[in-house]
Amino acid sequence: MLRCSWCMKKIKENDPVFGLSVKFAEGVDYSDQEGSITQLWLETRNTSVPMIVTTADSEAKEDGSDAMFALCSEKCGKKMKETLNKETTTIKEFKDIYGIKNVQQLSYFNDFSSAC
């Protein structure tokens, strides 16, 4: 089961989920955490949030995404984007928020979805 990276609400297997993919800033390396959910410290919020690190062989990585934040709503996604705009030492850029039907469709980023 995932948690929203903004409000920490549980996102159940069949619930809709929104994703916000990001590219890390130069020098930021999470390659040892590929395919897992790890915590990312956000200075501007003074807290850590769950982040899914893409695998090297995933479609998302080929498209330039290093990680993804799972979000329960577009509202939480907008708040996360505002925060990430200020996290310039960690995040280089991010893409638009997009809807994903459910958790099972997150295989675009890696194969962790079977472990959720």
One Martini backbone bead per residue (centre of mass of N, CA, C, O) as a GRO file, in nm:
protein
  116
    1MET     BB    1   0.097   0.037   0.022
    2LEU     BB    2   0.043   0.362  -0.030
    3ARG     BB    3   0.147   0.705   0.009
    4CYS     BB    4   0.103   1.020   0.020
    5SER     BB    5   0.352   1.262  -0.026
    6TRP     BB    6   0.184   1.488   0.125
    7CYS     BB    7  -0.059   1.364   0.342
    8MET     BB    8  -0.031   1.034   0.399
    9LYS     BB    9  -0.240   0.892   0.264
   10LYS     BB   10  -0.385   0.610   0.187
   11ILE     BB   11  -0.329   0.396  -0.104
   12LYS     BB   12  -0.510   0.185  -0.252
   13GLU     BB   13  -0.505  -0.045  -0.499
   14ASN     BB   14  -0.797   0.080  -0.640
   15ASP     BB   15  -0.706   0.358  -0.628
   16PRO     BB   16  -0.648   0.647  -0.727
   17VAL     BB   17  -0.349   0.787  -0.885
   18PHE     BB   18  -0.089   1.022  -0.867
   19GLY     BB   19   0.184   1.163  -1.061
   20LEU     BB   20   0.532   1.284  -0.994
   21SER     BB   21   0.794   1.345  -1.191
   22VAL     BB   22   1.160   1.338  -1.156
   23LYS     BB   23   1.467   1.523  -1.163
   24PHE     BB   24   1.772   1.532  -1.061
   25ALA     BB   25   2.020   1.685  -0.946
   26GLU     BB   26   2.329   1.741  -0.959
   27GLY     BB   27   2.471   1.472  -0.756
   28VAL     BB   28   2.216   1.309  -0.730
   29ASP     BB   29   2.201   0.971  -0.572
   30TYR     BB   30   1.971   0.665  -0.597
   31SER     BB   31   2.079   0.388  -0.723
   32ASP     BB   32   2.070   0.211  -0.448
   33GLN     BB   33   1.723   0.250  -0.468
   34GLU     BB   34   1.618   0.096  -0.685
   35GLY     BB   35   1.281  -0.002  -0.678
   36SER     BB   36   1.209   0.191  -0.436
   37ILE     BB   37   1.101   0.314  -0.128
   38THR     BB   38   1.183   0.637  -0.016
   39GLN     BB   39   1.325   0.904   0.157
   40LEU     BB   40   1.267   1.261   0.130
   41TRP     BB   41   1.410   1.553   0.209
   42LEU     BB   42   1.231   1.859   0.298
   43GLU     BB   43   1.320   2.164   0.386
   44THR     BB   44   1.049   2.338   0.345
   45ARG     BB   45   0.891   2.112   0.546
   46ASN     BB   46   1.054   1.953   0.760
   47THR     BB   47   1.047   1.669   0.592
   48SER     BB   48   0.959   1.348   0.492
   49VAL     BB   49   0.908   1.162   0.181
   50PRO     BB   50   0.778   0.953  -0.039
   51MET     BB   51   0.980   0.774  -0.290
   52ILE     BB   52   1.013   0.660  -0.621
   53VAL     BB   53   1.263   0.469  -0.766
   54THR     BB   54   1.388   0.418  -1.054
   55THR     BB   55   1.481   0.207  -1.294
   56ALA     BB   56   1.716   0.169  -1.540
   57ASP     BB   57   1.493  -0.019  -1.726
   58SER     BB   58   1.279   0.190  -1.745
   59GLU     BB   59   1.070   0.400  -1.908
   60ALA     BB   60   1.108   0.644  -1.724
   61LYS     BB   61   1.415   0.665  -1.749
   62GLU     BB   62   1.413   0.699  -2.061
   63ASP     BB   63   1.232   0.975  -2.008
   64GLY     BB   64   1.398   1.115  -1.741
   65SER     BB   65   1.315   0.963  -1.477
   66ASP     BB   66   1.411   0.915  -1.131
   67ALA     BB   67   1.123   0.981  -0.999
   68MET     BB   68   0.826   0.935  -0.777
   69PHE     BB   69   0.515   1.072  -0.675
   70ALA     BB   70   0.258   0.975  -0.480
   71LEU     BB   71  -0.091   1.074  -0.520
   72CYS     BB   72  -0.436   1.133  -0.422
   73SER     BB   73  -0.429   1.424  -0.572
   74GLU     BB   74  -0.419   1.720  -0.736
   75LYS     BB   75  -0.389   1.896  -0.489
   76CYS     BB   76  -0.134   1.756  -0.380
   77GLY     BB   77   0.031   1.799  -0.640
   78LYS     BB   78   0.042   2.109  -0.632
   79LYS     BB   79   0.186   2.129  -0.359
   80MET     BB   80   0.435   1.969  -0.443
   81LYS     BB   81   0.529   2.152  -0.672
   82GLU     BB   82   0.576   2.403  -0.500
   83THR     BB   83   0.795   2.272  -0.327
   84LEU     BB   84   0.994   2.169  -0.553
   85ASN     BB   85   1.070   2.457  -0.652
   86LYS     BB   86   1.255   2.488  -0.371
   87GLU     BB   87   1.431   2.205  -0.429
   88THR     BB   88   1.719   2.263  -0.596
   89THR     BB   89   1.932   2.053  -0.466
   90THR     BB   90   1.750   1.794  -0.568
   91ILE     BB   91   1.561   1.927  -0.791
   92LYS     BB   92   1.546   2.003  -1.130
   93GLU     BB   93   1.273   1.854  -1.236
   94PHE     BB   94   0.927   1.842  -1.359
   95LYS     BB   95   0.628   1.705  -1.427
   96ASP     BB   96   0.328   1.657  -1.480
   97ILE     BB   97   0.042   1.568  -1.360
   98TYR     BB   98  -0.086   1.228  -1.341
   99GLY     BB   99  -0.305   0.980  -1.405
  100ILE     BB  100  -0.377   0.672  -1.236
  101LYS     BB  101  -0.580   0.423  -1.197
  102ASN     BB  102  -0.359   0.240  -1.035
  103VAL     BB  103  -0.105   0.084  -0.873
  104GLN     BB  104  -0.048  -0.135  -1.101
  105GLN     BB  105   0.049   0.102  -1.318
  106LEU     BB  106   0.354   0.159  -1.192
  107SER     BB  107   0.551  -0.011  -1.386
  108TYR     BB  108   0.683   0.226  -1.539
  109PHE     BB  109   0.905   0.263  -1.305
  110ASN     BB  110   0.865  -0.039  -1.195
  111ASP     BB  111   0.843  -0.357  -0.994
  112PHE     BB  112   0.706  -0.276  -0.707
  113SER     BB  113   0.388  -0.318  -0.726
  114SER     BB  114   0.390  -0.623  -0.624
  115ALA     BB  115   0.472  -0.519  -0.316
  116CYS     BB  116   0.206  -0.344  -0.227
   0.00000   0.00000   0.00000
